[in-house]
Every structure is written in C-alpha cells, then in structure tokens.
Amino acid sequence: MDIQMIGTGSAFAKTYYNNNALLHSEGRTLLIDCGITAPIALHEMGIPMDKIDGVLVSHIHGDHIGGLEELAFQNLYVYNRRRIPLFIAEDLVDPLWNRSLRGAMEQGEFRRLSDYFDVRTLSAGVPEEILPGLQAELLLTDHVPNKNSYSFLFNDTFFYSADMVFSPELLEHLVRDKGVETIFHDCQLHEPGMVHASLPELLTLPEDIQSRIRLMHYGDDRNRFEGKTGLMSFVEQRRVYPL
C-alpha cells in the first residue's frame, strides 16, 4: 500500500491544490476525495480518470467533492458509462446528491447518484475491505458543527484525517491502543484553528505521536514554516509514500 497526494493544500490554497490523494493497493487505485482541483491535478500528472478504481468521500465541502461532477461525466461520456464504486457514509449520500450535485447532474435518465456511481455505503466504526488488500474504517471526527465529517483508518496502521479539529485523545488512542504507525493530518498553520487542528496545537502532542505525523491541507505560505514543525514534517505533493 502506498499513497500519493495529488494536492496538499487548504480549501483556499492555489499553489498546492485541494487536499486529495491516490491510495494504491494490489494494483488498484482509490481516490480519497475529489475536490475542485482534482481533475486538473490528475491531468497534470498524466493520470486519466479511467485509472481510478474507486473514490472515497470524507465530507461535503467543495475542496473534497467539487470534482465529482467531472469524474462522473467523464466516466459517462468518455469512458462509455463506466460506473466506479463511490464509498461514502450513508448519512452523506442524500446531502451529496440533493444539496451539491443534483442541480448540474440530474438529466434525462440520470436522476440519482447511483445512476453515475456504484454507491457503496459505509458505517462508522465498521472496517470493510473496499479494494483488494485495502481495509477502511470510517471515524466520525469533528470539523464544522452540525455537518458530519469522516476521517479514515486504513489497514489498522495508517490514519488519514479528513478535516478535523484538534483531537489529542483520538490521536493518542490510535497510536497507543490501535498501534497506528503513520498519520497524515490536516493542519492550519495559523491560529486559531476553529475547524482544523492548528500547528501550535499539534506541537503540544507528545514526541512519539509527533514523529508519526505528516502535515497536509496547509496554506500557500508553507515555506514560512519550514523547520518550525517539531518532529512532524510536511507531506509533499505528488511524492509517493510507502505505507
């Protein structure tokens, strides 16, 4: 299993694109979130959309779902009605379609999300094999009040935060009790964090947890913080990380 970020930036970043990733397992490729910049990022990397075997959605914000319309339409018109699995928490299916995608995508015989994707709902706290050799467990994590957002635990060893506020108890549980080895964590470089963990907050974590963390979802002024992240390091856009 390895991961390659097609973007590592915050919702407002322009240099680093939206924080979306490709997770590879046994020759298959899972797209983790499909934000507004995902189509151009994939194009620039020379990865056609028919190389994506499934997409996993964390929550309903544009930098995480804004590229799904193009992904669906390319699969429909370019790749001969190809329907790839869309893995999503059951409580996100209705808002994704009815509040985000339906206005642009409802047409003719295509009137439901399942007309474009093979929708496969996941339950929080229940590990499931979603691609060969790739087990995913959804964890409900706090982000924006009254809007559900899910982070992911892959193969019991790799934790990928979607967007979440600082949750030291969760991180300590994952490392100390679950044996998680690697954490990719969203990071707001400036205080206050509000709807994301901030760098000053993450710097209060014990060293054994910091040493497992790579920071992502950062702003375009990342260079100002080089050497100021404790034992944590920044995730590099497009670099492949073995897991």
ROKOLKOL-738927 format. One record per residue (C-alpha): residue in one letter; chain; residue number from 1; x, y, z. Coordinates in steps of 0.02 Angstrom, whole numbers, plus 32768, in hexadecimal, padded with zeros to 4 digits. Example, Ala and Ser with C-alpha at 12.3 -4.5 7.8 and 13.67 -1.06 7.14 Angstrom:
<atoms>
+----+----+-----+------+-------+------+
| aa | ch |   i | east | north |   up |
+----+----+-----+------+-------+------+
|  A |  A |   1 | 8267 |  7F1F | 8186 |
|  S |  A |   2 | 82AC |  7FCB | 8165 |
+----+----+-----+------+-------+------+
</atoms>
This chain:
<atoms>
+----+----+-----+------+-------+------+
| aa | ch |   i | east | north |   up |
+----+----+-----+------+-------+------+
|  M |  A |   1 | 8000 |  8000 | 8000 |
|  D |  A |   2 | 803F |  80AE | 7FD7 |
|  I |  A |   3 | 7FF6 |  815D | 7FCB |
|  Q |  A |   4 | 8014 |  81EE | 7F55 |
|  M |  A |   5 | 7FC7 |  8298 | 7F76 |
|  I |  A |   6 | 7F85 |  82EA | 7ED8 |
|  G |  A |   7 | 7F6F |  8386 | 7F41 |
|  T |  A |   8 | 7FA4 |  83B7 | 7FF1 |
|  G |  A |   9 | 7F57 |  8463 | 8005 |
|  S |  A |  10 | 7ECB |  84B0 | 8069 |
|  A |  A |  11 | 7E23 |  84E1 | 8020 |
|  F |  A |  12 | 7E6D |  858A | 7FF3 |
|  A |  A |  13 | 7F18 |  8550 | 7FB5 |
|  K |  A |  14 | 7F41 |  856F | 7F00 |
|  T |  A |  15 | 7FF4 |  8531 | 7EF6 |
|  Y |  A |  16 | 7FD9 |  8487 | 7F46 |
|  Y |  A |  17 | 7F28 |  845D | 7F08 |
|  N |  A |  18 | 7EA0 |  840A | 7F70 |
|  N |  A |  19 | 7ED3 |  8387 | 7FEF |
|  N |  A |  20 | 7EA8 |  82E8 | 7F8D |
|  A |  A |  21 | 7F0A |  8245 | 7F7D |
|  L |  A |  22 | 7F24 |  81A5 | 7F1D |
|  L |  A |  23 | 7F33 |  8109 | 7F87 |
|  H |  A |  24 | 7F7B |  8072 | 7F2C |
|  S |  A |  25 | 7F61 |  7FBE | 7F63 |
|  E |  A |  26 | 7F81 |  7F1D | 7F00 |
|  G |  A |  27 | 7F7C |  7F75 | 7E59 |
|  R |  A |  28 | 7EDC |  7FD6 | 7E7D |
|  T |  A |  29 | 7EC9 |  8091 | 7E9B |
|  L |  A |  30 | 7E55 |  80E8 | 7F14 |
|  L |  A |  31 | 7E38 |  81A3 | 7F08 |
|  I |  A |  32 | 7E23 |  81EE | 7FB5 |
|  D |  A |  33 | 7DAF |  8282 | 7F9B |
|  C |  A |  34 | 7D98 |  82D9 | 7EF3 |
|  G |  A |  35 | 7DA0 |  8394 | 7F0B |
|  I |  A |  36 | 7D92 |  8424 | 7E93 |
|  T |  A |  37 | 7E47 |  8416 | 7E5C |
|  A |  A |  38 | 7E4D |  8357 | 7E51 |
|  P |  A |  39 | 7E2B |  834E | 7D94 |
|  I |  A |  40 | 7EB6 |  83C9 | 7D67 |
|  A |  A |  41 | 7F2D |  8378 | 7DE4 |
|  L |  A |  42 | 7F11 |  82CC | 7D97 |
|  H |  A |  43 | 7F24 |  8315 | 7CE8 |
|  E |  A |  44 | 7FCA |  8367 | 7D14 |
|  M |  A |  45 | 8007 |  82C2 | 7D5C |
|  G |  A |  46 | 7FD7 |  8265 | 7CBD |
|  I |  A |  47 | 7F55 |  81F9 | 7D16 |
|  P |  A |  48 | 7EB4 |  81E2 | 7CB1 |
|  M |  A |  49 | 7E16 |  81CC | 7D16 |
|  D |  A |  50 | 7DFD |  811A | 7CD9 |
|  K |  A |  51 | 7E93 |  80EA | 7D45 |
|  I |  A |  52 | 7E2D |  8110 | 7DE1 |
|  D |  A |  53 | 7DDE |  8071 | 7E26 |
|  G |  A |  54 | 7D76 |  80C3 | 7EAE |
|  V |  A |  55 | 7D5E |  8165 | 7F0E |
|  L |  A |  56 | 7D4B |  817C | 7FCA |
|  V |  A |  57 | 7CF2 |  8218 | 800A |
|  S |  A |  58 | 7D14 |  8263 | 80B5 |
|  H |  A |  59 | 7C97 |  82F3 | 80BC |
|  I |  A |  60 | 7C34 |  836F | 8055 |
|  H |  A |  61 | 7CA5 |  8404 | 8037 |
|  G |  A |  62 | 7CDA |  843F | 7F8A |
|  D |  A |  63 | 7D93 |  841B | 7FA3 |
|  H |  A |  64 | 7D62 |  8366 | 7FC3 |
|  I |  A |  65 | 7CD1 |  8348 | 7F4B |
|  G |  A |  66 | 7CD7 |  83D6 | 7ECB |
|  G |  A |  67 | 7D28 |  8368 | 7E45 |
|  L |  A |  68 | 7CAA |  82DB | 7E4E |
|  E |  A |  69 | 7C3E |  8328 | 7DC5 |
|  E |  A |  70 | 7CCC |  831E | 7D46 |
|  L |  A |  71 | 7CFE |  8271 | 7D81 |
|  A |  A |  72 | 7C4B |  8235 | 7D68 |
|  F |  A |  73 | 7C36 |  8288 | 7CBE |
|  Q |  A |  74 | 7CDD |  8249 | 7C7E |
|  N |  A |  75 | 7CAE |  8199 | 7CB1 |
|  L |  A |  76 | 7C05 |  81B0 | 7C5C |
|  Y |  A |  77 | 7C38 |  8203 | 7BB9 |
|  V |  A |  78 | 7CF0 |  81DA | 7BA1 |
|  Y |  A |  79 | 7CFB |  812D | 7BEE |
|  N |  A |  80 | 7C57 |  80E1 | 7BB1 |
|  R |  A |  81 | 7BE7 |  80EE | 7C4B |
|  R |  A |  82 | 7C6B |  80AE | 7CC1 |
|  R |  A |  83 | 7C29 |  80A8 | 7D75 |
|  I |  A |  84 | 7CB1 |  809D | 7DF8 |
|  P |  A |  85 | 7C91 |  807B | 7EB0 |
|  L |  A |  86 | 7C72 |  8115 | 7F19 |
|  F |  A |  87 | 7C91 |  80EC | 7FD0 |
|  I |  A |  88 | 7C36 |  8161 | 8045 |
|  A |  A |  89 | 7BE5 |  8167 | 80F0 |
|  E |  A |  90 | 7B2B |  8145 | 80E0 |
|  D |  A |  91 | 7AFD |  81EC | 8130 |
|  L |  A |  92 | 7B5E |  824C | 80AB |
|  V |  A |  93 | 7B09 |  8200 | 8012 |
|  D |  A |  94 | 7A6F |  8270 | 8015 |
|  P |  A |  95 | 7AC9 |  8316 | 8033 |
|  L |  A |  96 | 7B4D |  82EB | 7FB1 |
|  W |  A |  97 | 7AC9 |  82D1 | 7F2B |
|  N |  A |  98 | 7A3B |  8344 | 7F5D |
|  R |  A |  99 | 7AA0 |  83D7 | 7FA1 |
|  S |  A | 100 | 7B3D |  83D1 | 7F38 |
|  L |  A | 101 | 7B35 |  8370 | 7E93 |
|  R |  A | 102 | 7A81 |  835F | 7E5D |
|  G |  A | 103 | 7A69 |  840C | 7E11 |
|  A |  A | 104 | 7AEF |  83EE | 7D8E |
|  M |  A | 105 | 7AE5 |  8332 | 7D78 |
|  E |  A | 106 | 7A2C |  8304 | 7D77 |
|  Q |  A | 107 | 7A00 |  82EC | 7CC0 |
|  G |  A | 108 | 799A |  8273 | 7C59 |
|  E |  A | 109 | 79A9 |  81C3 | 7C9F |
|  F |  A | 110 | 7A31 |  81F8 | 7D19 |
|  R |  A | 111 | 79CF |  822F | 7DB1 |
|  R |  A | 112 | 7A2C |  81E3 | 7E45 |
|  L |  A | 113 | 7ADD |  81D9 | 7E84 |
|  S |  A | 114 | 7AD6 |  811E | 7E64 |
|  D |  A | 115 | 7ABA |  813F | 7DAB |
|  Y |  A | 116 | 7B6C |  8181 | 7DA2 |
|  F |  A | 117 | 7BC5 |  811F | 7E2A |
|  D |  A | 118 | 7BBD |  8074 | 7E78 |
|  V |  A | 119 | 7B90 |  80BC | 7F22 |
|  R |  A | 120 | 7BD1 |  8053 | 7FB2 |
|  T |  A | 121 | 7BA4 |  8094 | 805D |
|  L |  A | 122 | 7C16 |  807E | 80F2 |
|  S |  A | 123 | 7BEF |  8083 | 81AC |
|  A |  A | 124 | 7C5B |  80DE | 8229 |
|  G |  A | 125 | 7CC4 |  806B | 8294 |
|  V |  A | 126 | 7CAD |  7FD4 | 8222 |
|  P |  A | 127 | 7D4A |  7FA2 | 81C1 |
|  E |  A | 128 | 7D28 |  7F68 | 8110 |
|  E |  A | 129 | 7D97 |  7F2D | 8081 |
|  I |  A | 130 | 7D71 |  7FAA | 7FF9 |
|  L |  A | 131 | 7DF9 |  7F77 | 7F7D |
|  P |  A | 132 | 7E65 |  7EDB | 7F7C |
|  G |  A | 133 | 7EDC |  7EE5 | 800F |
|  L |  A | 134 | 7E93 |  7F8C | 8049 |
|  Q |  A | 135 | 7E28 |  7F93 | 80E5 |
|  A |  A | 136 | 7DD9 |  8039 | 8113 |
|  E |  A | 137 | 7D83 |  806E | 81B3 |
|  L |  A | 138 | 7D22 |  8111 | 81BD |
|  L |  A | 139 | 7D3A |  8178 | 825B |
|  L |  A | 140 | 7CBF |  8205 | 827C |
|  T |  A | 141 | 7D2D |  829C | 82A7 |
|  D |  A | 142 | 7CFF |  834E | 82D4 |
|  H |  A | 143 | 7D12 |  83D3 | 824D |
|  V |  A | 144 | 7C83 |  844E | 8230 |
|  P |  A | 145 | 7BF2 |  844C | 82AD |
|  N |  A | 146 | 7B5A |  83EC | 8272 |
|  K |  A | 147 | 7BB0 |  83A8 | 81D5 |
|  N |  A | 148 | 7BF0 |  82F6 | 81DF |
|  S |  A | 149 | 7CA3 |  82D9 | 81A9 |
|  Y |  A | 150 | 7D04 |  8236 | 81A9 |
|  S |  A | 151 | 7DBC |  820D | 81B7 |
|  F |  A | 152 | 7E04 |  8165 | 8183 |
|  L |  A | 153 | 7E67 |  80D8 | 81D1 |
|  F |  A | 154 | 7EB5 |  8069 | 814C |
|  N |  A | 155 | 7EF0 |  7FB8 | 8171 |
|  D |  A | 156 | 7EF7 |  7FE5 | 822B |
|  T |  A | 157 | 7FA1 |  8039 | 8213 |
|  F |  A | 158 | 7F83 |  80DB | 81B1 |
|  F |  A | 159 | 7F14 |  8169 | 81ED |
|  Y |  A | 160 | 7EDF |  81ED | 816F |
|  S |  A | 161 | 7E82 |  8281 | 81B8 |
|  A |  A | 162 | 7E05 |  82D5 | 8148 |
|  D |  A | 163 | 7DE6 |  8380 | 8193 |
|  M |  A | 164 | 7DE0 |  837C | 8250 |
|  V |  A | 165 | 7DFB |  83E8 | 82E8 |
|  F |  A | 166 | 7E87 |  83BE | 8361 |
|  S |  A | 167 | 7E5E |  8317 | 83B2 |
|  P |  A | 168 | 7EF2 |  82E1 | 841D |
|  E |  A | 169 | 7E91 |  8256 | 8474 |
|  L |  A | 170 | 7E67 |  8205 | 83CD |
|  L |  A | 171 | 7F1B |  8210 | 8391 |
|  E |  A | 172 | 7F5D |  81C5 | 8432 |
|  H |  A | 173 | 7EDD |  8139 | 8427 |
|  L |  A | 174 | 7F0D |  8113 | 8373 |
|  V |  A | 175 | 7FC7 |  810B | 839A |
|  R |  A | 176 | 7FC8 |  80BF | 8448 |
|  D |  A | 177 | 7F33 |  804A | 843E |
|  K |  A | 178 | 7F1F |  8024 | 8384 |
|  G |  A | 179 | 7FD7 |  8024 | 8352 |
|  V |  A | 180 | 7FC7 |  80A3 | 82C5 |
|  E |  A | 181 | 8070 |  80C0 | 8275 |
|  T |  A | 182 | 8051 |  8151 | 81FE |
|  I |  A | 183 | 7FDD |  81E8 | 820A |
|  F |  A | 184 | 7FB8 |  8262 | 817D |
|  H |  A | 185 | 7F67 |  82F5 | 81D8 |
|  D |  A | 186 | 7F16 |  8393 | 8197 |
|  C |  A | 187 | 7F69 |  842E | 81DF |
|  Q |  A | 188 | 7F3A |  84E5 | 81E5 |
|  L |  A | 189 | 7FDF |  8540 | 81F4 |
|  H |  A | 190 | 7F97 |  85D8 | 824C |
|  E |  A | 191 | 7F2F |  85E7 | 82E9 |
|  P |  A | 192 | 7EA3 |  85D9 | 8313 |
|  G |  A | 193 | 7E7E |  852E | 82CA |
|  M |  A | 194 | 7DC0 |  853B | 82D8 |
|  V |  A | 195 | 7D92 |  84AE | 825F |
|  H |  A | 196 | 7E40 |  8463 | 8249 |
|  A |  A | 197 | 7ECC |  8432 | 82BD |
|  S |  A | 198 | 7F4A |  84C0 | 82C1 |
|  L |  A | 199 | 8006 |  84A9 | 82BD |
|  P |  A | 200 | 801B |  84F2 | 836D |
|  E |  A | 201 | 7F9D |  8473 | 83AD |
|  L |  A | 202 | 7FF1 |  83E0 | 8356 |
|  L |  A | 203 | 8099 |  8417 | 839E |
|  T |  A | 204 | 8055 |  83F1 | 844D |
|  L |  A | 205 | 8048 |  8337 | 8424 |
|  P |  A | 206 | 80C5 |  82BE | 8473 |
|  E |  A | 207 | 8160 |  829F | 840B |
|  D |  A | 208 | 8137 |  81E9 | 83E7 |
|  I |  A | 209 | 8095 |  8222 | 8394 |
|  Q |  A | 210 | 80E3 |  82B7 | 833A |
|  S |  A | 211 | 8165 |  8244 | 82ED |
|  R |  A | 212 | 80DA |  81E4 | 8294 |
|  I |  A | 213 | 8084 |  827E | 824B |
|  R |  A | 214 | 8095 |  82CA | 819F |
|  L |  A | 215 | 803A |  836F | 8186 |
|  M |  A | 216 | 7FC5 |  8392 | 80F4 |
|  H |  A | 217 | 7F36 |  8408 | 80C6 |
|  Y |  A | 218 | 7FA6 |  849E | 80E4 |
|  G |  A | 219 | 7FA7 |  854D | 809B |
|  D |  A | 220 | 800F |  8593 | 800E |
|  D |  A | 221 | 8086 |  85E4 | 808C |
|  R |  A | 222 | 80C8 |  853A | 80C2 |
|  N |  A | 223 | 817C |  856D | 80A0 |
|  R |  A | 224 | 8176 |  85E6 | 8132 |
|  F |  A | 225 | 815F |  8553 | 81A8 |
|  E |  A | 226 | 81EC |  84E3 | 816D |
|  G |  A | 227 | 8251 |  84AB | 8204 |
|  K |  A | 228 | 81C7 |  84E3 | 827C |
|  T |  A | 229 | 8160 |  8443 | 8282 |
|  G |  A | 230 | 81B5 |  83E5 | 8310 |
|  L |  A | 231 | 81C8 |  832D | 82E8 |
|  M |  A | 232 | 813F |  8339 | 8265 |
|  S |  A | 233 | 8161 |  8352 | 81AB |
|  F |  A | 234 | 80FE |  8393 | 8117 |
|  V |  A | 235 | 80B2 |  831C | 8099 |
|  E |  A | 236 | 80F8 |  8343 | 7FED |
|  Q |  A | 237 | 8082 |  8352 | 7F59 |
|  R |  A | 238 | 8091 |  82C0 | 7EDC |
|  R |  A | 239 | 8116 |  8263 | 7F40 |
|  V |  A | 240 | 80EF |  81AA | 7F5A |
|  Y |  A | 241 | 80F5 |  8171 | 8010 |
|  P |  A | 242 | 80FE |  80B6 | 8037 |
|  L |  A | 243 | 808C |  8085 | 80C7 |
+----+----+-----+------+-------+------+
</atoms>
